[in-house]
Amino acid sequence: MARIPAPVAAVRQAVRSALAGAVPRGGRVLVACSGGADSLALAAATAFVAPRLGLAAGLVTVDHGLQEGSTERAARVAAWGRLAAFDPVEVATVEVTGPGGPEAAARSARYAALDAVAVRWGAVAVLLGHTRDDQAETVLLALARGAGPRGLAGMPARRGRLMRPLLDVARADTRKACAALGLSPWEDPHNADPAYARARVRGRALPALVAALGPAVVDNLARTATLLAADTAALDALAAGALDAARTDKGLSVAALAALDPAVRGRVLHAWARELGAPGGALSHRHVDALDALVMGWHGQGATHLPGGGAVARRAGLLVRVEPDPV
């Protein structure tokens, strides 16, 4: 029997480990495939692994319409998916609009499209091709933004139906896997465009760190994300219980909040602000700090305004939602 090339085996094992036990036998998974090396290697591995686990596998490629030839590229990926026996195979065409710049808007549109296809086909999971290198880049970007532990925890291996089986696989191995399987990945020009922050990290910052500190820096950054994700999950669980304990029929008890460890209290206030309608992407540490000041630095100050139009004030020993002051 011919020996399976090590990179092919590594990608297949990563997919098998992610799916086995996490997706019930007979369930359906979808692979999000752009045609790049990472998602193409993921798709090829899933086509091999899924039927051996008793799973159905489909493929979705998203046409963002941002580059010349994107429609033809999506059609080629879909044609390959059919040859690889994926069912269903869909091209999801999206319109990239919205806040946060083109990267954020494209990501939001892509995830919304993937979610819609998953719901339509009853898929248990949507598999994404993010690798260990992507995770290291995410940690560096979070450091540059001054993110806290939640940001430094990087991309989760699973959140809802989204799964990332390749977070422990090197990007170089996905390229080698494609070469071993005779697959020709698409090279996304955005990945090398210095107009995008992630492209600058990929092309300049991370290589500079590797040159200065050695190749282990990529593994260590990704490992940092894994460790912080575990710590964050534990603190979030504590915060969920503390939020319930602080609730009253009118708001949150200031006394209960003041008794909490600052790390837990910050998470409680963040979670409560989200409940009040503050968008997670717009809710910053400055908003949470202002809420915390209503608890720990109270001197009669007025309401704290939150993104999304809400406001919180301290009244009779409670934090309560109030109508924002008119502009």
C-alpha positions as a printed NumPy array, in Angstrom:
array([[  0.   ,   0.   ,   0.   ],
       [  1.332,   3.438,  -0.975],
       [  2.33 ,   5.589,   1.964],
       [  0.093,   8.63 ,   2.449],
       [  2.149,  11.847,   2.302],
       [  2.584,  13.27 ,   5.788],
       [  0.864,  16.622,   5.064],
       [ -2.181,  14.835,   3.618],
       [ -2.31 ,  12.577,   6.668],
       [ -1.972,  15.571,   9.022],
       [ -4.907,  17.411,   7.453],
       [ -7.072,  14.282,   7.39 ],
       [ -6.285,  13.521,  11.013],
       [ -7.158,  17.072,  12.037],
       [-10.53 ,  16.783,  10.296],
       [-11.182,  13.348,  11.772],
       [-10.365,  14.57 ,  15.28 ],
       [-12.651,  17.578,  14.9  ],
       [-15.626,  15.649,  13.53 ],
       [-15.492,  12.357,  15.409],
       [-17.862,  12.587,  18.349],
       [-18.707,  16.217,  17.621],
       [-21.059,  15.533,  14.7  ],
       [-23.568,  12.674,  15.1  ],
       [-23.441,   9.859,  12.59 ],
       [-25.768,  10.642,   9.705],
       [-25.291,  14.382,  10.176],
       [-24.332,  16.782,   7.42 ],
       [-21.339,  19.11 ,   7.358],
       [-20.523,  21.858,   4.875],
       [-17.036,  22.949,   3.871],
       [-16.534,  26.646,   3.146],
       [-14.086,  26.557,   0.241],
       [-12.637,  29.607,  -1.477],
       [-10.304,  27.534,  -3.624],
       [ -7.243,  28.682,  -1.66 ],
       [ -4.77 ,  26.115,  -0.351],
       [ -6.131,  26.025,   3.197],
       [ -9.789,  25.513,   2.347],
       [ -9.   ,  23.264,  -0.627],
       [ -6.9  ,  20.949,   1.53 ],
       [ -9.678,  21.002,   4.14 ],
       [-12.276,  20.112,   1.516],
       [-10.202,  17.252,   0.1  ],
       [ -9.671,  15.849,   3.595],
       [-13.356,  16.17 ,   4.435],
       [-14.339,  14.369,   1.226],
       [-12.138,  11.482,   2.403],
       [-12.99 ,  11.497,   6.111],
       [-16.71 ,  12.335,   6.239],
       [-18.096,   9.202,   4.547],
       [-15.861,   7.025,   6.726],
       [-17.488,   8.616,   9.777],
       [-20.974,   8.15 ,   8.35 ],
       [-21.398,  11.845,   7.591],
       [-22.756,  13.66 ,   4.552],
       [-20.556,  16.461,   3.237],
       [-21.46 ,  19.491,   1.129],
       [-19.418,  22.416,  -0.152],
       [-20.146,  26.135,  -0.313],
       [-18.029,  28.72 ,  -2.07 ],
       [-18.797,  32.4  ,  -1.55 ],
       [-18.542,  34.895,  -4.389],
       [-17.958,  38.308,  -2.803],
       [-17.885,  40.05 ,  -6.163],
       [-14.871,  42.106,  -5.099],
       [-12.407,  40.911,  -7.729],
       [-12.49 ,  40.54 , -11.476],
       [-13.163,  36.928, -12.358],
       [-14.667,  36.034,  -8.971],
       [-17.738,  34.466, -10.592],
       [-15.604,  32.201, -12.778],
       [-13.416,  31.277,  -9.817],
       [-16.46 ,  30.313,  -7.749],
       [-17.797,  28.228, -10.655],
       [-14.484,  26.336, -10.897],
       [-14.498,  25.576,  -7.17 ],
       [-18.087,  24.373,  -7.408],
       [-17.25 ,  22.152, -10.397],
       [-14.374,  20.598,  -8.461],
       [-16.678,  20.061,  -5.482],
       [-19.099,  18.085,  -7.627],
       [-16.263,  15.942,  -9.   ],
       [-15.178,  15.3  ,  -5.401],
       [-18.713,  13.992,  -4.669],
       [-19.806,  16.785,  -2.354],
       [-23.564,  17.129,  -2.066],
       [-24.87 ,  19.77 ,  -2.038],
       [-22.514,  22.137,  -3.822],
       [-23.54 ,  25.79 ,  -3.8  ],
       [-22.181,  29.144,  -4.905],
       [-23.359,  31.835,  -2.498],
       [-23.218,  35.288,  -4.079],
       [-23.111,  38.129,  -1.554],
       [-23.119,  41.901,  -1.578],
       [-20.349,  43.348,   0.567],
       [-21.693,  46.404,   2.361],
       [-21.764,  47.604,   5.934],
       [-19.535,  49.08 ,   8.635],
       [-16.026,  48.169,   9.675],
       [-14.176,  48.406,   6.38 ],
       [-14.071,  45.95 ,   3.463],
       [-12.495,  43.071,   5.437],
       [-15.097,  43.18 ,   8.198],
       [-17.966,  43.703,   5.769],
       [-16.841,  40.787,   3.592],
       [-16.483,  38.552,   6.641],
       [-19.96 ,  39.45 ,   7.894],
       [-21.507,  38.829,   4.482],
       [-19.644,  35.531,   4.115],
       [-20.673,  34.171,   7.509],
       [-24.276,  35.218,   6.975],
       [-24.323,  33.381,   3.633],
       [-22.72 ,  30.26 ,   5.115],
       [-25.214,  30.262,   7.959],
       [-28.135,  30.583,   5.555],
       [-26.946,  27.638,   3.453],
       [-26.355,  25.557,   6.586],
       [-29.875,  26.25 ,   7.841],
       [-31.389,  25.423,   4.47 ],
       [-29.636,  22.054,   4.305],
       [-29.829,  21.222,   7.991],
       [-26.039,  21.113,   8.357],
       [-24.703,  20.446,  11.831],
       [-21.398,  22.189,  11.156],
       [-19.684,  24.525,   8.69 ],
       [-15.961,  23.836,   8.395],
       [-13.554,  26.754,   7.931],
       [ -9.97 ,  26.455,   6.73 ],
       [ -8.164,  28.687,   9.238],
       [ -4.724,  27.315,  10.117],
       [ -2.218,  27.697,  12.924],
       [ -0.615,  30.557,  10.989],
       [ -3.962,  32.344,  10.766],
       [ -4.32 ,  31.967,  14.519],
       [ -0.862,  33.446,  15.128],
       [ -1.736,  36.395,  12.867],
       [ -4.989,  36.904,  14.75 ],
       [ -3.113,  37.08 ,  18.069],
       [ -0.687,  39.673,  16.681],
       [ -3.553,  41.788,  15.347],
       [ -5.277,  41.568,  18.726],
       [ -2.07 ,  42.679,  20.463],
       [ -1.817,  45.655,  18.124],
       [ -5.4  ,  46.665,  19.004],
       [ -4.689,  46.389,  22.721],
       [ -7.25 ,  43.609,  23.041],
       [ -7.833,  41.816,  26.308],
       [ -7.815,  38.064,  26.922],
       [-10.914,  37.518,  24.805],
       [ -9.239,  39.023,  21.748],
       [ -5.925,  37.287,  22.432],
       [ -7.776,  33.959,  22.676],
       [ -7.994,  34.167,  18.903],
       [-10.401,  32.136,  16.822],
       [-12.252,  29.355,  18.637],
       [-12.05 ,  25.811,  17.323],
       [-15.827,  25.782,  17.472],
       [-18.479,  28.438,  17.964],
       [-22.023,  27.389,  17.243],
       [-22.01 ,  25.513,  13.959],
       [-18.701,  27.039,  12.817],
       [-15.752,  24.647,  13.2  ],
       [-12.066,  25.205,  12.47 ],
       [-10.397,  21.776,  12.259],
       [ -7.006,  23.063,  11.042],
       [ -5.99 ,  25.401,  13.873],
       [ -3.16 ,  23.007,  14.777],
       [ -2.057,  22.54 ,  11.153],
       [  0.615,  24.723,   9.556],
       [ -0.268,  26.678,   6.443],
       [  2.754,  25.123,   4.739],
       [  1.23 ,  21.691,   5.25 ],
       [ -2.013,  22.643,   3.53 ],
       [  0.004,  23.752,   0.512],
       [  2.011,  20.531,   0.572],
       [ -1.179,  18.498,   0.906],
       [ -2.639,  20.19 ,  -2.167],
       [  0.558,  19.527,  -4.126],
       [  0.582,  15.867,  -3.077],
       [ -3.036,  15.482,  -4.195],
       [ -2.48 ,  17.255,  -7.508],
       [ -4.716,  20.191,  -6.572],
       [ -4.034,  23.715,  -7.85 ],
       [ -5.022,  26.306,  -5.226],
       [ -6.221,  29.782,  -6.086],
       [ -3.957,  32.593,  -4.851],
       [ -6.114,  35.369,  -3.416],
       [ -4.43 ,  38.693,  -4.298],
       [ -5.926,  40.256,  -1.164],
       [ -3.624,  38.038,   0.909],
       [ -0.639,  39.998,  -0.399],
       [ -2.257,  43.432,  -0.611],
       [ -0.593,  45.761,   1.934],
       [ -3.799,  47.799,   2.112],
       [ -5.105,  45.087,   4.454],
       [ -3.77 ,  44.823,   8.005],
       [ -3.761,  41.021,   7.998],
       [ -1.789,  40.978,   4.752],
       [  0.838,  43.257,   6.318],
       [  1.067,  40.993,   9.358],
       [  1.352,  37.935,   7.114],
       [  3.884,  39.409,   4.733],
       [  5.995,  41.564,   7.073],
       [  5.32 ,  41.426,  10.799],
       [  5.181,  37.684,  11.381],
       [  8.176,  36.912,   9.139],
       [ 10.135,  39.57 ,  11.034],
       [  9.254,  37.913,  14.339],
       [ 10.248,  34.514,  12.977],
       [ 13.568,  35.958,  11.792],
       [ 14.207,  37.571,  15.187],
       [ 12.881,  34.85 ,  17.52 ],
       [ 12.882,  31.65 ,  15.487],
       [ 10.163,  29.589,  13.779],
       [  8.669,  28.43 ,  17.092],
       [  7.102,  31.869,  17.491],
       [  4.162,  30.836,  15.268],
       [  3.411,  27.778,  17.416],
       [  3.841,  29.8  ,  20.597],
       [  1.45 ,  32.535,  19.494],
       [ -1.159,  29.942,  18.562],
       [ -0.586,  28.132,  21.868],
       [ -1.098,  31.41 ,  23.717],
       [ -4.506,  31.688,  22.067],
       [ -5.403,  28.162,  23.188],
       [ -4.384,  28.82 ,  26.799],
       [ -6.205,  32.136,  26.954],
       [ -9.304,  30.599,  25.382],
       [ -9.473,  28.083,  28.243],
       [ -9.004,  30.816,  30.849],
       [-11.583,  33.03 ,  29.163],
       [-14.135,  30.212,  29.064],
       [-13.691,  29.625,  32.797],
       [-14.041,  33.316,  33.638],
       [-17.044,  33.646,  31.342],
       [-18.753,  30.784,  33.179],
       [-18.127,  32.528,  36.515],
       [-19.42 ,  35.781,  35.06 ],
       [-22.615,  34.151,  33.797],
       [-23.42 ,  32.951,  37.312],
       [-22.503,  36.315,  38.814],
       [-24.734,  38.143,  36.328],
       [-27.703,  36.006,  37.294],
       [-26.982,  36.576,  40.998],
       [-26.8  ,  40.368,  40.519],
       [-30.093,  40.646,  38.632],
       [-33.179,  42.275,  40.074],
       [-36.461,  43.01 ,  38.348],
       [-35.206,  46.551,  37.618],
       [-31.495,  46.172,  36.917],
       [-28.274,  44.957,  38.522],
       [-27.404,  45.232,  42.2  ],
       [-24.466,  47.579,  42.744],
       [-23.565,  45.817,  45.984],
       [-23.436,  42.44 ,  44.263],
       [-21.299,  43.87 ,  41.467],
       [-18.914,  45.615,  43.864],
       [-18.238,  42.332,  45.661],
       [-16.963,  40.672,  42.473],
       [-13.355,  40.28 ,  41.384],
       [-12.618,  42.982,  38.779],
       [-11.977,  40.389,  36.059],
       [-15.4  ,  38.839,  36.651],
       [-17.176,  42.167,  37.123],
       [-15.894,  43.44 ,  33.781],
       [-17.276,  40.375,  32.036],
       [-20.608,  40.744,  33.818],
       [-20.909,  44.358,  32.69 ],
       [-19.859,  43.483,  29.159],
       [-22.421,  40.68 ,  28.934],
       [-25.175,  42.882,  30.381],
       [-24.389,  45.668,  27.926],
       [-24.762,  43.157,  25.112],
       [-28.146,  42.149,  26.542],
       [-29.154,  45.817,  26.463],
       [-28.471,  45.898,  22.726],
       [-24.888,  47.16 ,  22.471],
       [-23.242,  45.564,  19.386],
       [-20.275,  43.425,  20.389],
       [-18.032,  44.869,  17.687],
       [-18.64 ,  48.422,  18.903],
       [-18.552,  47.719,  22.638],
       [-15.056,  48.648,  23.842],
       [-13.182,  48.597,  27.128],
       [-13.981,  52.316,  27.483],
       [-17.695,  51.566,  27.688],
       [-17.147,  48.784,  30.218],
       [-14.817,  51.009,  32.251],
       [-17.502,  53.692,  32.34 ],
       [-20.048,  51.158,  33.595],
       [-17.542,  49.966,  36.186],
       [-17.107,  53.557,  37.369],
       [-20.829,  53.644,  38.164],
       [-20.149,  50.748,  40.543],
       [-16.693,  51.436,  41.995],
       [-16.164,  55.158,  41.346],
       [-19.606,  56.577,  41.992],
       [-19.666,  60.329,  42.662],
       [-23.042,  61.257,  41.239],
       [-22.075,  61.169,  37.58 ],
       [-24.714,  60.918,  34.898],
       [-25.655,  58.069,  32.656],
       [-23.143,  56.071,  30.623],
       [-24.042,  55.924,  26.954],
       [-23.544,  52.629,  25.132],
       [-23.148,  51.944,  21.408],
       [-26.48 ,  51.119,  19.853],
       [-28.296,  53.981,  21.573],
       [-28.73 ,  52.609,  25.092],
       [-27.709,  54.24 ,  28.362],
       [-27.153,  53.042,  31.931],
       [-27.437,  55.039,  35.163],
       [-27.071,  54.312,  38.858],
       [-30.338,  54.676,  40.756],
       [-31.081,  53.612,  44.35 ],
       [-28.289,  51.049,  44.524],
       [-28.983,  49.601,  41.08 ],
       [-27.582,  49.916,  37.586],
       [-30.604,  50.472,  35.378],
       [-31.251,  51.115,  31.746],
       [-32.457,  54.646,  31.056],
       [-33.39 ,  56.632,  28.012],
       [-30.313,  58.361,  26.562],
       [-30.124,  62.117,  26.874],
       [-31.393,  63.908,  23.751],
       [-28.711,  65.288,  21.501]])
